[in-house]
Amino acid sequence: MDDAHMKKNSAQNSGLTITATGLKGKQSVRATFRLPDHIIKLLGIVASQLGLKQKSLFDQLVEDEEVLIKVAEGASGKVSAAEECRQKTYVLSRRSLDVLDNVARQQNIPRDVLVEVSIKRLLPVMNNEQERHRKRKLIYGEIRTFLDQGKKILQKSSRLLGEEDHAYDLLKKIVDVCEENVLELERIVEKGRPMENFELGKGRNQVR
């Protein structure tokens, strides 16, 4: 086998190689940070609205070292008096924790502050979800009215035609399907309730 062929095979197999370091990087670990309460709520609410686990969302925020360095650079010089914080333990990948520790050390920024400003990157997502929630509530109110009207028509058809009439049967199916979907929409609206009272405090960094 010539050298060119061996190099080609090596290149093709490189992506198939499993290393201990790579496997450990995916291992889940726990880490505790001191964060303002509104930052903790921000991560939790956005994760819930997007149907993600907090671990997955946390990892996405901090696992890219180049992005995290830019976030750290943007936070430099913006540390002010700390507001009241509390400890919060998160599950994240070992690789994400290593990246977080390395960038915090390289950029000379407290790790807790770096986590805080990273989570604040979710604010545009929160704002969009809050607006969608507001619109869902409007639609929900209108569809509730529509359902109530449908029930009145169903009662009227029962009185005028009787429940054995084919037209009544069709109307009942329409109302039943509508009611089922209204209940599903209600669950979606209720899921978004925590966003209604969310406000961002000043925190230790105001990212502009």
NORKAHU-V696468 format. One record per backbone hydrogen bond with DSSP energy under -0.5 kcal/mol. NH is the residue of the N-H (numbers start at 1). CO is the residue of the C=O. If there is no record, write none. Layout:
# NORKAHU-V696468
nh->[NH,NH]
co->[CO,CO]
This chain:
# NORKAHU-V696468
nh->[6,7,8,9,10,11,12,13,14,15,16,17,17,19,23,24,25,26,26,27,29,31,33,35,35,37,39,40,41,42,43,44,45,46,47,48,49,50,51,51,52,57,58,59,60,61,62,63,65,68,69,70,71,72,73,74,75,76,78,80,80,86,88,90,92,94,95,97,98,99,100,101,102,103,104,105,106,107,108,109,114,115,116,117,118,119,120,121,122,123,126,127,128,129,130,131,132,133,134,135,136,137,138,139,140,141,142,143,144,145,146,147,148,149,150,151,152,153,154,155,156,157,158,159,160,161,162,162,165,169,170,171,172,173,174,175,176,177,178,179,180,181,182,183,184,185,186,187,188,189,190,191,192,192,193,195,196,197,198,201,207,208]
co->[2,3,4,5,6,7,8,9,10,11,13,13,14,17,19,20,21,22,23,24,92,90,88,33,86,84,36,36,37,38,39,40,41,42,43,44,45,46,47,48,47,53,54,55,56,57,58,59,63,64,65,66,67,68,69,70,71,72,75,78,204,35,33,31,29,27,25,93,94,95,96,97,98,99,100,101,102,103,105,104,110,111,112,113,114,115,116,118,119,120,122,123,124,125,126,127,128,129,130,131,132,133,134,135,136,137,138,139,140,141,142,143,144,145,146,147,148,149,150,151,152,153,154,155,156,157,157,158,162,165,166,167,168,169,170,171,172,173,174,175,176,177,178,179,180,181,182,183,184,185,186,187,188,189,190,192,193,193,195,199,205,206]
